[in-house]
Amino acid sequence: MHEPTATMEQPAPSETAWAPPTSDATQDFEHPILMLCAEKVVALLPARAAALLVANHASASPVCVASAGDPPLASLGGEDVRWHVAPPSPLLATLDDIWWAQGPGQVAQVAVPLRIGGRTVGALVAEGDAVGAAGSERLKRRLRHLADLCAASFGLVTQSARTARNAQRALALEEILRELDVPLPLERTLDTILKRGLELVPCDLAFIALHDPERAELVIAAVLGALHPRFRGARVPVGEGLSGMVFAARRPLHVLDYGSDARVKDSKLRHLVDAEGLRSLLGVPIIATQETLGILCVSRRRATPFGEDDARLLQGFAYHAGVALERLRLSERERQAIGALAEANQTLQRQYALLERMTTIHTRLTQVILEGGSLEGIVRTLAEVLGCAVAVAAPSLQTLAHAAAGDAAAAEAMSVAKSVEAFLDPAVLDNLRQLRRVVSLPSAPEVGHEAFYAVAPIVAGEELLGYLCAACQKHSFGDPELQALAHGAAAAALELLRQRARYEGQLHAQADLLTDLIAGDYQSDGEVKHRALGLGYGLDRRHVLLVVDVDALSEHVRSRRVDERSVQQLKQALLATVRQALEDQGLRGLLLARSDSVVLAVPLSEKREVDPRQFARGLAECIQQAAAPRLLGASLSVGIGRLCAKPADFQQAYQDAQRALSVAKASGRRGCVLSYTDLRMYRALFAAKDPATLRGVTEELLGPLLAVGKTKGDMLLQTLEAFLRHNGLLKATADALHLHPHSLRYRLGRIEGLLGVDLADAETRLHLHLALRVHRFLQSGTL
């Protein structure tokens, strides 16, 4: 029989960097090996006196485990260490390397940390005239070597002591198993557990408290070592005192000083604990079949800590106590089961009636599914067979369909079902996503409805499609109703998937329509309008056309090292964001995903006058704002084409929007909204019939800069472009290029010399600015 492991909650540590070991580290005082280590330290340093200090596991106070020299630095086992310079606690709390100080009478003191497994467990301390040279590297090496030897010896001593105690406790647990193998009365079983606890865990008093569920209290059923007879039979409410805290937390709890521990609230046991003079207490829960039956507690009348091994041992005792108690409970249940046989016939009849009802529900829902029923049909059928209110909600908690059956009480419950968010809080939703099954919920009086609820998640694979909710005023939901809701959730999942397939098919058809419109690939206006009407869409209204593009996506992917899957998710998120932005504003349009961009055509309202430019800009800015959190740090630019009054305008509008984006890209602008009308003079460039002529003019103006070499030529072109972009202002240009004004003047002088121009002339700057723009357009392939 295996014992459960225990994890003991320790008191909150003081604000210190000291990492105390377990209590096993301080049990073997005056061990010959440790005493020999201290003597060797005195002899090898040489030093007047030396001591090995380790930390108490419950605080940062050091404990001396070995001392040598005259006079000694500490009394063995005590906490008072004689220091001339500084008290030990602050010193050991921050000790991470050799500490040295000069004391009275030119007597130097030194402390070296003891480390085991990378953890500081104590310190080697020494004093004397010879350690006054602690700053020398030779003495530091000797001190660290001695500290490593002492730490290794301390680890061996501790491990040996722990092994011996574990073997002794294992034999004791075997004896307990043999003693408890024969069924005993409850009182004798508990007394046996306490007797063994007093033998193996040094303590002054031990008791077992059992849970009284009717009064929500713990009753002390067995006690050993008490001075007052009133201790047995005392009661303490659950959650109060150490006993109530252990029972509520279901884990071991250690209190070093009961009277001063802030976590321990006043309880009915306070006066008995004070009367017994108890200080340190350790309690563990008694658990059987996941139910907490009581607690086992040991205590001492001195403030001495319990260790992890003590907690594990007591947990083993508690485990055996739980086995014994569970055995008695099973015997009692067996006796009650015999008396319940008279009710078996009635139980079978009730089960048969439930089976008939489940069969009816299953048949009705199956018929609805086979007939291709809608969401309204599914919830209506469930409402009829369950006699309650039923609703289907989207993942956003928006009600998609609802129905009610029964009298006015059920109709009133429907008002709750319509407002699903009233009782589906985030905690319930998270639980549903994890469990993926029907969950019964208590009533919600905080929203004014004393109804019972049940919610089933509607899932398809790993995707959550929504929730199926039911509300009833008369009674809670039993197994047949819950199974009916689970079946209804499966039917709703099929219907939602069918609706999605129809919707996505319509979106694909509309995307194909927009593709043909912007490509001009259709026979006539009448033909394409008729085709749009067949998809439930009209082209008779005026449209604005926008192209939403991710700025420099390939560059962004390389710089962020984004994988292909994330890129595809980003593109899908962009399309979904644009579609959602249209729905949020009550708009309906044509959408098309193309490479790194989304094309959308949105009709203008016929009910009121709308400025097409303002409308398009407002929609573009709304899309940019909505998409920002989902773009992995990338930005969006939006190109707006000319107003589309007839199908033939869509092709030119798309080209205008693309040209606007091209201008933005060539100009180095990102996250902008640029319309066809904003192109102004650039429109004349795009209308040029002979790009070779534009290239010749550009080379004529900028050729000398391009001829000096790619590196120097690019540097001079960037300098000239920044100078013109900042309207010839030297300081603004120098700041933008991170140059000293003298360096900027030198570059501008070279440009003027190479080009043979005067940059102070406004007309010259105009020609150069246009030439630079044309050069960038030609480089990017825009012209």
N, C-alpha and C positions, 0 to 999 in steps of 0.2 A: 504493500500500500504506500503510495507516494504522498508526501506532504506538500501542501501548497507553499509556494515561496512567499515571502513577506517583504514589503517595501515600507520602511518606517519613516514617517514624517518627523523630521527633526525640528527643533526650535529655530526661529529665524536667526541666522548668524549675525554677529556684530559686524560693523563696517570695517573690515580688515582683509588684507590680502592673504592671510595665513590660511592654508588648506589643511585642516586637522585630519588625522587618520581616524580609523575606527577605534572603539574602546579596547580592542585586543592589543593595541600598541602600548598601553600603559598598565597592563595587568602584571607583568613579570618584573617587579622591582628587585634590585640587588641580584640580578642574574650574573653568574661568574664571568661569562664572556663579556658582558657590558662593563662590569667593574674592571676587567683586565684591559679593555679598550681605554677606559678613562686613565688608568695607571700608565699605559703606554704613551698616551698623549702628554702626560706630565713629564715622562722621562725623555721623550724624543724632541719636545719643542726646544729646550726644556721650559716648563712653566711651574709656577707656585701651586696652582690648583686648576682642575678641569672638571667639566660636568657634561653629561649628555642630556639635553632637554628635548621632550616631544610635546605635542599639543594635545590638550584635552579634546575629545571628539565633540563635546558640546559647547565649547567656547575656545577662545584664543589663548587662554591662560596656559603657560608652559608647566610641564611636570617633569621633574628630574628622575631619570631612570638609572643613572650611574654617576658616581662622583669620586674624585681622588684628589689627594693633596692636603695641605694643611695651611690655613683652615679651609674646610670644604666650602664650595660655592653654594651648596643647597643641602637641605635635609632630604633623604630619600623618601619618595612618595609624596612629598609636600609641594605646595605651590609657592612657597616663599623663597626666592632666590636672592642671595646677597649681591647686590650690584652697587658699585661705587659711582657709576656715571649716569646710567639711564635705567628706568624700570624695564623688565623683560618684555611685557606684552606689546608695547609700541615697537620695540626693537624687532621681535620675532614676526610681528604682523607685516613688516615690509622688507624682511631680510631676503635678498636674492643674490647676494655676493658677500665677500668678506667685510665684516664691520669691525672697526677699530676705534678705540677712544683712550685717552689718557686720564687716568683717575687720580685721586689724591695721593700724595707721596710718590709721584712719578711711577706708580704701578699701572701698567697698561692692561687693557682688557680687549679681547678679540672674540668674535662670534663668526662661525662658518655654517652655512645652511647644510642640513642633511637631506639628501634627495634619494627617493626610491621610485624608480619608474617614471622619472621626470616630474615627480611631485614632491614638494618640500614638506617633510614630516617633522622636522625639528631642527635643532642646532647643536653644534659643538662649541662650547664656550670655555675660555681659559683666561687666566690672568697671571701676571708676573713681569719681572723686569725684562726677560728675554723676548717677550712678544711685543716689546716696544718698537721693534723694527718691522711691524706688520706691513709696512708699505713696500718692503723689498720683494722682488719677484721670486727670489729663492724661498723666502719664508712663506709667500703665498702658495707656491707649488706644494710645499710641505704641508701647509694647512689643508689645502684641497685634497691631497692624498690621504691624510689622516681622516678627514671628514668622509671620504668615500669608503674607507675601511670600516669606520664606525657605522655608517649607514648600512653597509652590507651585513655587518654583524647584527645590527638591530633588526634587519629584515629577516635573517635566519632565525633569530630568537623568537620573533613574533610569529613567524610561520609555524615553527615547531610547537609553540604554545597553542596556536589555533588548531593544529592537527590533533593534538592530544585532547583538547576540549571537544572537538567534533566527534572523535571516536567515543568519548565517554557519553556524550549526549545521544549518539546513535544507539548505543547499548541500552540507554535508559528508555528510548522510544520503543525499542523492541520489547522491553519488559512491559511497557504500558499496553502494547498491542496484545501481548499474551494475557494480561490481566483483564482487558476489555473484551477478549474473545468470547468469554462467557457472559450472557446477558445479565446485567445487574440493575437494581433499582436506580432511578435517576440520581438520588442523593448520594449513593455510594459511588456512582460513576464520577460525579462532579468532585467529590472529596478526593478520589484517587488522582484526578487530573491536578488538583491544587497541591496535593502532597508532593507529586513529582515536580511541579513547578517550583516549589520552595526548595527542593533539593538541588536542582540544577541551575536555577537562576537566583543568585544571591539576592534575597529580598526579605523584608520584615512582615509583609502582609500580602495575601493574594485572595481574590474573590472572583466569582462568576455571577454575572447579572443576565437574566433572561428577559426577553421582550414580552410585554403584555400588550397585544395589539388593540384590545378593547379600550384601554386607558392611555395608549401611546406612551407607556412608561417602561423603564427597565427596573426589574426587581432583583435584588441581590439574593440569589438562591443558595449560594455556598460561599463560605469564607474560612480562611485559616490565618492565624496570627493576630486576630483582632483583640483589642483590650476591652472593648465595650460590646456586650451582647446585642445591643440595638442595631449593630452594623448589619447583621443578617435580617433580611426582610425589608431593608430600607428601599425606597423608591426614588427614581430620578427621571424627570421628563426627557424624552428623546430630544437631542440637540443641546442639552445643558450639561455642564460639567464634562470631565474627560470621558466618562462612560457614554453619555449621549452624543458627544462629538465623534467618538470611534464608531458608534452604531450608525450614525447618519452618513459618515464619510466612507464606511465599509473598507477601511484600511488601518494599519497600525498607527498609533499616535504616541509620542513620547513627550512628557512634560518634565523638565528638569527641576523646576520649583513651582509647585502647584499654587502657592499663595501669591507669587508675583507674576505669573504668566498671564499676559493680557488676553490671550485667546480663550482662556477658561472663564466662562460666565459663572455667576453665582448660581448655585443649585441647592437642592434639598440635602445634598451630601456634604455641603461645605462645613457645617458644624461638626459632622462626624469625622471628616478628614482632619480638621483642626484638632479635634479631641484626641485622635490617634497620633497626631504629630507627624503626619505623612508629608513628604516633600517631593521626591521624584516618583513618577508613575509611568507605567508602560501598559497600554491597552491594545488588544487585538480583537477583531470581530470573529464571532462564531458563525460560519456560513455553511449551509447545506442546501444543495440543489438550487443554487442562485438566490436563496432567501437568507437574510440575516436573522439568526435566532437569538443572539445575545452578544456579550463581550466577555473576554477573559482579561483580568488586570492584575499586575503585580506592582508593589510599591515599596519604597524605602523611606526611612525616617531621617535620612541625611540626603542632601542635595548631591547625589552621585549619579552619573548618567548610566543609562542602559545602552547596549550596543546593538549592532545589526544582528549578530548571532542570537542575542536574547530575543529579539523580535521574531526571528525565524523559528526558534524553539517554541516560543509561546504560540505562534501560528500553527505549529504542528499539534500542540496540545489542543488548541481551539478546533482544529480539524477533527481530531478524535472525539472531542466533546460533541461536535456537530453530527458525527456519525452515530453516536449513541443516542442523541436526541432524535435524530431522524428515524432511527430504528423504533424508538418508542412511539413516534408519531405514526409510522406505518402500521404498527400494531393496532393503534387506536383507529386508524382509518379502515383497517380490515374489519374491525368489529362493527364500525358504522356501515361498511359496505354490505355486510350480511343483513343488517336491518333495512337496508335500502332495496333489497331484492323484491320487496312487495310492490315497489313503484316501477319495476322494470317494464311491466306490461304497458303502463301508461306512457312511459318514455318511448317505447317502440311505436305506439300509436301516434305520438307527436312527430316522431321521425318520419313515419310513413306519410303523414299529412304534409310535412315539409318537402319530402321527395316529390309528391304529386305537384306541389306548387312550383318547385324548381323545374319540373318537366314542362309544365304549362308555360312558364316564362321562357324557357329555352325554345320551345316550339314557336311561340309568337315572334321572338327576335329572329330566329332562323328564317321564318317566312318573310319578314321585313327585308332581311339582307338579300334573299334570293330574288325578291321583286325589285331590287335596286333602290331601296327606300332612301329618301333624303334624310338630312340631319333632323328636320322637323318630324318626319315619320318615326325615326328612332326614338327621340325623346318623348313623343306622344305615346308610343307603345309602352315604353318604360313607365311613364306616368300612370298609365291605365293599369298595368299589371301590378305595380307597387303601391298604387293609391297615394301618391305624393307628388311633389314638384320636382322636375328634372330640368337641367340646363346643360348646354355644351358651351364651354368658354375657350377662347384662344389662349396661347401661352401668355399673351399680354393681359389676360383676364377680361377681354372684351367678349360679351355674350354673343354667341353665334346662333343659337336656337334654344327655345325653352317651351315647356308645356306643363300643365298642372291638371290633376284629377282629384276627385273627392269633394268634400264639403268646403265650407268657408275657411276652416282651419288650414286645409291644404293650400287653398288659394292664397292665404296670408303667408304661408311658407314660401310661396312662389316669389313674393316680393324680395325675399332674401336670396333666392336662387338667381333672380335677375341681376342682383348686385353681388356678384361672386366675390369681389374684392373685400366685401364686408367680413368674410370669415376665412378667406384664404390668405393668411399672412405669410411672409417670406419663410419662416421656420417650417410651416406645413408644406410649402411648395418644395423646399429643399429635401424634406423627408420623402415626399412623393417621388421625386426624381431618383432618389437612391433606392427606395423599396420597390418601385415600379409595380405596385399593386394597390388594390382598393384599401382605403383607410377610413375608419369611422372617426368622426369628430364630435366633441361635446357641444352642447348648446352654446349660443353666443349672447348672453344677456347684456353684454356691454354695447351691443348694437340694437337692443330692444326686441330681440326675438328669442323665445324659449323653444327653439326647434332643435331637432337632431339632424346631423349632417353626415354624408358619406361622399367621398371624392375618389374617383378613379383616374389615373393618368392615361391619356390617349397617346400611345407610342407606336412608332413604326421603325423597327430596328433600333438604332441608338438615338433617333430623333423624337423629341417631344412635340406632338402636334396640338395638344390642348388638354382640357380637363372635362370629365363628365361628373356633374355635381347633382346631388339629390338632397332635398330638405323635407322633413316630416315633423308635424307638431305632436302627433299622438304617441309615437314609440321610436326607440332606436332601431337601427338596422341589424338584422340577423344574418346568418350565413346565406340563406337563399337570396335575400335582397342584395348582399354584397357580391355574390356570384353573378346575379343578373346584371349588376352594374359593370362587372368585369367583362361580361359578354357584350353588353352595350358599348363599352369602350372599344372593344375590338371591331364592332360594326361601325362605330363612328370613325375609327382610323381608316377603314376601307373607303368610307364615303369621302373623308377629307382628302385622301390620296387621289380619288377619282376627280374631285373638284380641282385639285392642284394640277392634275394632268390636263384637264380641259383648259384651265387658265393658262398654263405654260404653252399649250398648243396654240391658243389665241395670241399669246405674246410673240411666239415664233412667226406666226402668220403676219402680224402687224409689223414685225421687224423686217420681214421679206418685202412688205409693201413699202416701207420707208427706204429700203435698199434700192428698189426700182425707181422710187421718186427722185432720190438724189443722184441716181445714175442716168435718169431720163429714159429708162428701159421699159417703156410701155407704148401701146399703140395710139391711144388718144385720151383726151381728158375724160370723156364719157366712160371709156372702158375702165380707167383707174378709179374713177369715182364709184362706179358700180361695184368694183372689186372691194373697195373700202366699206361700202354699205353692207356687203355680205359678211364682213368681219365686225359689224356693229359700230362702224366708225364713219364719220362724215367729213368730207374735204371741202364743203362749201364755205366754211368760215376761214377768216384770215389766220395764218399761223406765224409764230416766230420760231426760228430754227437755231439751236445752240449745239455746239460741239464742246463737250467737257473732256479735257485731256490731262493726263498725269504728266507733270513737268519732268522731262529728262529721266524717264523711268529706267532705262538701261544703265545710265550713270548712277542713279540711286541704288539699283540692285547691286552693282559692283562695289560701291562704297560701303553699303550696309551688309554685304555678303548675304543677301536674302536668297533662300532656296527657291526652286521653281514652284514648289507647292504653295509657298507663301505669296508668290507673285500672282498665281492663279486665284488664290483667295482674295487678294487685294482687288483684282479686276472684278470678281464676283461681288465683293463688298461695294465697289463703286457703282455697279449697275443697280444693286439693291438699294443703295442710298439715294440715287437719283429717282428711282421708282417711288420710294417712301416719301421723298420730298414733294413729289407731285401729289401723292395721296393726302399728305398732311395739309396741303393748301387747297384740297378739293378739286384738283386739276386732273384731266385725262389727256394723254398725248401718245404719240408713237415713239418707241424707244428702239435703239439699235446699238449693240456693243460691237465696236470695231477696234481690234488690236488694243492699244493703250487708252482708248477714248470711248465715250458714249455720245451718240447723236440722238437728240430729242427734238421733236416738233410738237409744239403746244398751241392749241387754238386760243384766240382771244375771246373774251366774253362778249356776247351780243347784247346783254342786258344793260351794260353801262359803258361809257366811253373810257377807253384805256389807252394810255400812251404806250405804244409798242416798245419803245426804247427803255422806258422806266420799268415796264413789266418784265422785259427780258433781263435787265440788269438785276432787278430784285430777285428773280428766280435764280439767276446764276450765283449771286452772293449767298442765297439760302442753301444751295447745293454745296458750295464751298464750306460753309459753316458746319453743315451736317456731316460732310465726309471727312473733315479734318481728323477726328479721333480714330479713324479706321484706315489711314493711309500709310502706316509704318513710317511716319515722319516726312513723307513726300508732300508736294503741294499740287494744287489744281489750277489750271488756267482755263478760261471759258472764252470761246470765240462765238460771236453773234452775227448771223447772216442778215441779209436784207429781209424785209417783210414779204411773206408768201401770200399772194392773193389768189393764185390759181396753181394747179399742179405743176405747170411748167416752171414756176419760180423756185421750186425746191432745189433743183440742180444748181442754179446760180447762187442761191442762198448758202448751200453747203460749201461751195467753192469760196465764197466770201468769208465764211467762218474759218475755213482752213487757212486762208491767206492771213486773216487776223492773227491766228495762232502762230503762223510762220513768222510774221513780223515780230511778235512778242518773243519768240525763240531766238531769232537773229539779233534782237536788241538786248538779249540777256535778261529779259523780264520774266519773273515767275510769280505764280499766284495772282494773276491779273485777270480782269474782265475787259475784253477788247472787241468792239463791234466793227462792222463793215464801214460805218460812217466815220469811225475814228482813224481810218487809214489815211484820209485826206490825200496828201501829195503822193503817198505810196501807191495809191490806186493808179496814178499816171504811169508809174514804173511797171506795174503789173500789166498795163495795157500796151506796153511797148512791143512792137512786132518783131524787132531785131535785137535779141540779147547780145549779139556780137558787137553792135554799136555801143551798148552800155558798157560792155567789157573794155572796148577800146578807149572810151572816155575815162573810165576808172584807171586804166593803166597809164593813160596820159597824165592824169593828175597825181596818182600815187606811185607810179613806176619807180622813181628814184628811191623811195623807201623800200619797195619790194626787192630792189636790186642789190641791197647791201648784205643780203643773207637772211635766212629764215629767222634765226634767233634774234639778231639785232633789228631786223625789219619788223618782226612781231612786236618787239619791245617799243619801237618808235611808233608803230600804228596804235598800240594800246595807249601810249602817252598822248598822242594826238587826239584819239577818241575821247579820253577822259577830259582833256583840256576843252574840247568843244562841248562835251556833255555838261560841263560845269560853267558854261558861258564865259570862258576865258578868265576865270578867277583863279589866280595862282595858288592861294592858300587852300581853297577847297580842292583843287586838283592835286596838290602835294599831299594833303591828308588822305585823299582817296587812294593814291598810289603808294602811300607810306614812304614818301621821298622828302628829302630836305629841299627847301625852296631853291637853293643854289644848284642842286642836281637837276631839279625840274627846269630851271632856266637854261642849263647847259643842253639838255635834251631838246628843248624847244628851239634853241639856237641851231642845233644840228638839223632839225626838221626844216627850218626856214632856209638854211643853207642848201640842203639837198633838193628841196622843191623850188627854191628861188622865189619864195612868196613872203608876204608880210602878214603874220598871224593877227596883227592888230586891225587889219582891214576886215570889215563885216562881210562884204561880198565874198572875199576869199574864204572866210570861215564857212559861209553857206555852201560854196561849191565843194569844199573839202568834206563837210558833214554829209552831203548827199553822196559824194563819191565813196565815203566809208560805208554808208548804209548799203549802197549797191554792191560794194565789194563783199560785205557780209552775206547779202542775199544770194550772190552768185556762188559763194563758198558753200552755203547750206543747201543749194539747189532750189531755193525758193523761186528764182527767176529762170 
